[in-house]
Amino acid sequence: MASLTEVFAIESDRATSDKWNKIHLFKMGDFWRAYEWSAWLISVITYNDAARQATKDRKPLHVTRMERSDIEGTYCFVGFPVRSLEKYIPTRENFESIDDKHVVVTITLPQPTDGSELNEDLLVTAVNQWREGIELKKKKKDKADSSADDSMAGNQHPTGGGILSQIMAYPLSERTAIENIQFIQSLKQQLATIL
């Protein structure tokens, strides 16, 4: 996966209208992860209330907001199993593979209901309001005692992938024994890079 610095550069480059509807997904083990603008596109546009009502579980996608370690500020992300792409992004115009761990999904943005044109200011305002509405996940104070816990949750290591959230989100009973073994193997590989 690209470094978080590279991901933030991609997500902040939304100045032209041809970039407003691009969802950048980064593969981490058996999960896709989307950050910032891409996370907003998924949680608000493609997996909104109407889309959720068409699924079996109907649970909203969990969005995490954390403090950045490189600069002052926060970032948001969502993650979901690779096999669930159709669920979280049910309609799309294009699917482009950048490499084996980065894809770009192009979607159609809905037009404003008041008849106005979509513009960068309108979208930036919407994304910022969405971000501010997400509760900030606090880091633990004592890093020496909690480094293992933070690594397991994906809070310290940029490639940690939120291992606990992956385990919680994995539909164990819906998968075959081979798929479950592959999932466990991917977790072991992720842990090996953290520890």
C-alpha positions in Angstrom: 0.0 0.0 0.0 1.1 3.6 -0.5 2.3 5.4 2.5 -0.2 7.6 4.4 1.7 10.7 3.1 1.1 9.6 -0.5 -2.5 8.7 0.3 -3.1 12.2 1.8 -1.5 13.8 -1.3 -3.9 11.8 -3.5 -6.9 12.7 -1.4 -6.1 16.4 -1.2 -5.7 16.7 -5.0 -9.4 17.3 -5.8 -9.2 20.7 -7.4 -10.7 19.7 -10.8 -14.2 18.3 -11.5 -12.8 15.2 -13.1 -11.3 14.2 -9.7 -14.4 14.8 -7.5 -16.0 11.5 -8.3 -12.9 9.2 -7.9 -12.8 6.8 -5.0 -9.2 5.6 -4.2 -9.1 2.2 -2.5 -6.0 0.8 -1.0 -5.7 -2.9 -0.3 -4.6 -4.1 3.1 -4.7 -7.9 3.4 -8.3 -8.9 2.6 -9.7 -5.4 3.1 -10.1 -2.2 1.1 -9.4 1.0 2.9 -10.5 4.5 1.7 -9.3 7.8 3.2 -10.7 11.3 3.5 -12.6 12.4 0.3 -12.8 8.8 -0.9 -14.2 7.7 2.5 -16.8 10.5 2.3 -17.8 9.3 -1.2 -18.4 5.8 0.1 -20.1 6.6 3.4 -22.3 9.4 2.1 -22.8 8.8 -1.6 -22.5 5.1 -2.5 -23.3 3.4 0.8 -25.9 5.9 2.0 -29.2 5.1 3.8 -31.0 4.0 0.6 -28.1 1.7 -0.4 -28.0 0.2 3.1 -31.7 -0.5 3.0 -31.1 -2.7 0.0 -28.6 -4.9 1.9 -29.2 -7.7 4.3 -27.4 -6.2 7.4 -28.3 -2.5 6.9 -25.6 -1.4 9.3 -23.8 1.9 8.5 -20.2 1.7 7.5 -18.0 2.5 10.5 -15.9 5.6 9.9 -12.7 6.2 12.0 -11.3 9.7 12.6 -7.8 9.8 14.1 -5.0 12.4 14.8 -2.3 12.5 12.2 1.2 11.9 13.4 3.0 13.8 10.6 1.3 17.2 11.0 -1.3 18.8 13.2 -4.8 17.6 12.2 -6.9 14.5 11.7 -7.8 12.1 9.0 -10.8 9.8 8.4 -11.0 6.4 6.8 -13.3 3.4 6.2 -12.5 -0.2 5.5 -14.4 -3.1 4.2 -13.7 -6.7 3.0 -12.4 -7.0 -0.6 -15.3 -9.3 -1.4 -17.8 -6.6 -0.4 -17.0 -4.0 -3.1 -20.4 -4.5 -4.8 -22.1 -3.8 -1.4 -20.3 -0.6 -0.6 -20.0 0.7 -4.1 -23.0 -0.8 -5.9 -23.0 1.4 -9.0 -19.9 2.7 -10.7 -18.8 4.0 -14.1 -15.3 2.7 -14.2 -12.8 0.5 -12.2 -9.2 1.2 -12.8 -6.3 -0.8 -11.3 -3.3 1.4 -10.5 -1.4 -1.5 -9.1 -2.2 -4.7 -7.1 -2.9 -2.6 -3.9 -4.5 0.6 -5.3 -7.6 0.9 -7.5 -9.7 3.9 -8.5 -13.4 3.6 -8.8 -15.3 6.3 -10.7 -18.9 7.0 -9.6 -21.6 9.4 -10.7 -22.2 12.2 -8.2 -25.8 13.2 -7.5 -26.7 16.8 -8.6 -27.8 19.3 -5.9 -31.6 19.2 -5.4 -31.9 23.0 -5.5 -30.9 23.0 -9.2 -27.4 24.6 -8.6 -24.2 23.3 -10.2 -21.8 21.1 -8.3 -18.6 23.0 -7.5 -15.5 22.5 -5.5 -16.6 24.9 -2.6 -19.9 23.0 -2.2 -18.1 19.6 -2.1 -15.3 20.7 0.2 -17.8 22.2 2.6 -19.8 18.9 2.6 -16.7 16.8 3.2 -15.5 19.1 6.0 -18.9 19.0 7.7 -18.9 15.3 7.5 -15.4 15.0 8.9 -16.2 17.3 11.9 -19.3 15.2 12.7 -17.2 12.0 13.2 -16.0 11.5 16.8 -12.2 11.6 17.1 -10.7 8.4 18.3 -8.3 9.2 21.1 -4.8 7.7 21.3 -3.8 6.2 24.6 -1.5 8.3 26.8 1.0 5.7 27.9 2.6 4.5 24.7 5.0 2.0 26.4 2.1 0.0 28.0 -0.2 0.3 25.0 2.1 -0.1 22.0 1.0 -3.7 21.4 -2.7 -2.8 21.8 -2.3 0.2 19.4 -0.5 -2.0 16.8 -3.3 -4.6 17.0 -5.9 -1.9 16.4 -3.8 -0.3 13.6 -3.3 3.0 15.5 0.5 3.1 15.6 1.7 1.5 12.5 0.5 2.9 9.2 0.2 -0.5 7.7 -1.4 -2.1 10.7 -4.7 -2.2 8.9 -6.8 -2.0 12.0 -6.5 -5.7 12.7 -9.1 -5.7 15.5 -11.6 -4.0 13.2 -10.8 -6.5 10.4 -11.5 -9.4 12.8 -14.7 -7.8 14.0 -15.9 -7.1 10.5 -15.0 -10.5 9.0 -18.2 -12.6 8.3 -16.7 -15.9 9.6 -20.0 -17.9 9.4 -20.5 -16.8 5.8 -17.1 -18.0 4.6 -15.7 -21.4 3.7 -13.0 -23.0 5.8 -10.4 -22.2 3.1 -11.5 -18.5 3.1 -11.2 -18.4 6.9 -7.7 -19.9 6.8 -6.7 -17.4 4.1 -8.1 -14.6 6.3 -6.1 -15.8 9.3 -3.0 -16.1 7.1 -3.4 -12.5 6.0 -3.7 -11.4 9.6 -0.5 -13.3 10.5 1.3 -11.5 7.7 0.1 -8.1 8.9 1.1 -8.9 12.5 4.6 -9.9 11.3 5.1 -6.4 9.7 4.0 -4.7 13.0 5.8 -6.8 15.6 
